[in-house]
């Protein structure tokens, strides 16, 4: 297996892990989760790393000629949000896959967790959620960063310039015409 395919496989495993935590949370707390199709309240992502841009770009190319996405983005709304639904849901970035979950991080005060959506868990404090139903955002970020770095190295993308490290969601959405 070539290096790029290994990176993509590992990225998909990371996404599957996040989706799996979501599935467990929805099963354990079905009445505590506001995140669902048709919400879109938190969909404000403006840019992604090169690896995730590649995933989104590949998805858009697979739809070539099948459907069009007109530019209706305003303000801070993600350009892929239409009628409160994500048009790239199957290939949405990792941050979108973890948003709404309870997060753990070394940046948080000791033994604390934080909710990433103010509408989820209205009857529970984040610290009361079982650890296996939370996301260690430090590990997720570290793995995503390493995968993106490997992707950039394999594709000869210079990531020394900070402005070159991210790809605009509007730029990606513009490809879908």
C-alpha positions in Angstrom: 0.0 0.0 0.0 1.4 3.4 -0.9 2.0 6.2 1.7 -0.9 8.3 0.6 -3.4 5.4 0.9 -2.1 4.6 4.4 -2.6 8.2 5.4 -6.1 8.3 4.0 -6.9 4.9 5.7 -5.7 6.3 9.0 -7.7 9.5 8.6 -10.8 7.4 7.9 -10.1 5.4 11.1 -9.9 8.6 13.1 -13.2 9.8 11.6 -14.8 6.4 12.4 -13.6 6.6 15.9 -15.3 10.0 16.4 -18.4 8.8 14.7 -18.4 5.7 17.0 -18.3 7.9 20.1 -21.2 9.9 18.7 -23.2 6.7 18.2 -22.6 5.7 21.8 -23.5 9.1 23.1 -26.7 9.2 21.2 -27.6 5.7 22.5 -26.8 6.6 26.1 -28.3 10.1 26.1 -31.0 10.2 23.4 -33.0 13.1 24.9 -29.9 15.2 25.7 -28.6 15.7 22.2 -29.7 18.7 20.1 -27.2 18.1 17.3 -29.1 16.6 14.3 -29.8 17.2 10.7 -31.6 20.5 10.3 -29.8 22.3 13.1 -26.7 23.9 11.6 -26.4 26.4 14.4 -22.7 25.7 15.0 -21.7 25.3 11.3 -19.2 28.1 11.0 -16.0 26.3 9.8 -14.0 28.6 7.6 -11.0 26.5 6.7 -9.5 23.0 6.9 -6.1 21.5 6.7 -4.7 20.1 3.5 -5.6 16.5 4.2 -9.2 17.4 4.8 -9.3 19.7 1.8 -8.1 16.7 -0.3 -10.9 14.6 1.1 -13.5 17.3 0.4 -12.1 18.0 -3.0 -12.1 14.3 -4.0 -15.8 14.1 -2.9 -16.7 17.2 -5.0 -14.9 15.7 -8.0 -16.8 12.5 -7.6 -20.0 14.5 -8.0 -18.8 16.3 -11.1 -21.8 17.1 -13.3 -24.3 15.5 -10.9 -25.3 18.5 -8.9 -24.3 22.1 -8.4 -23.7 24.1 -5.3 -24.5 27.7 -5.7 -22.7 30.2 -3.5 -25.2 31.3 -0.9 -22.8 31.6 2.0 -23.1 34.6 4.2 -21.0 35.8 7.1 -19.5 33.0 9.1 -21.8 30.2 7.9 -20.0 27.2 6.4 -20.4 27.4 2.6 -21.4 23.7 2.5 -24.5 24.3 4.7 -27.7 24.3 2.8 -31.2 24.4 4.3 -29.6 23.7 7.7 -28.0 20.5 6.4 -24.4 19.6 5.5 -23.9 18.9 1.8 -20.6 17.1 2.5 -21.8 15.3 5.6 -20.0 12.0 4.7 -16.7 13.8 4.2 -17.1 16.5 6.9 -13.9 17.4 8.7 -12.9 16.0 12.1 -13.9 19.2 14.0 -17.4 18.8 12.7 -17.4 15.1 13.8 -16.4 16.0 17.4 -18.5 19.2 17.8 -21.3 18.7 20.2 -19.5 16.0 22.2 -18.1 16.5 25.7 -14.3 17.2 25.3 -11.4 16.3 27.6 -8.1 18.2 27.4 -5.0 19.0 29.4 -5.9 22.6 28.7 -9.0 22.3 30.9 -8.8 22.5 34.7 -8.0 19.2 36.3 -10.8 16.6 36.2 -13.0 18.9 34.1 -14.6 18.3 30.7 -16.3 20.8 28.5 -19.3 20.7 26.3 -18.8 21.9 22.8 -22.5 22.7 22.1 -24.5 24.8 24.5 -27.7 22.9 23.5 -26.5 19.4 24.3 -26.7 17.8 27.7 -29.1 20.4 29.2 -29.7 18.1 32.2 -26.1 17.0 32.8 -22.9 18.8 33.6 -20.0 17.8 31.3 -18.0 16.3 34.3 -20.9 13.9 35.0 -20.6 12.2 31.5 -18.8 8.9 31.5 -15.2 9.2 30.3 -15.8 6.6 27.5 -18.5 8.9 26.1 -16.2 11.9 25.8 -13.5 12.8 23.3 -9.9 13.4 24.3 -9.5 16.4 22.0 -5.7 16.5 22.6 -5.3 13.0 21.1 -7.7 13.7 18.2 -5.8 17.0 17.4 -2.4 15.3 17.7 -3.4 12.5 15.4 -5.0 14.8 12.9 -2.0 17.1 12.9 0.4 14.2 12.3 -1.8 12.8 9.5 -1.9 16.2 7.8 1.8 16.7 8.2 2.4 13.3 6.6 0.0 14.2 3.8 1.8 17.4 3.2 5.2 15.7 3.1 4.0 13.0 0.7 2.5 15.7 -1.6 5.4 18.2 -1.3 3.3 20.8 0.3 5.3 23.4 2.2 3.7 24.0 5.6 6.3 26.4 7.0 4.2 29.4 6.0 1.2 29.5 8.4 -1.1 31.0 5.7 -0.4 28.0 3.5 -1.4 25.5 6.2 -5.1 26.0 5.8 -7.5 25.8 2.8 -10.6 28.0 2.8 -14.0 26.3 2.8 -15.2 29.0 0.4 -12.4 28.0 -2.0 -13.4 24.4 -1.8 -17.1 25.2 -2.3 -16.2 27.2 -5.4 -15.0 24.0 -7.0 -18.6 22.6 -6.8 -20.0 24.4 -9.8 
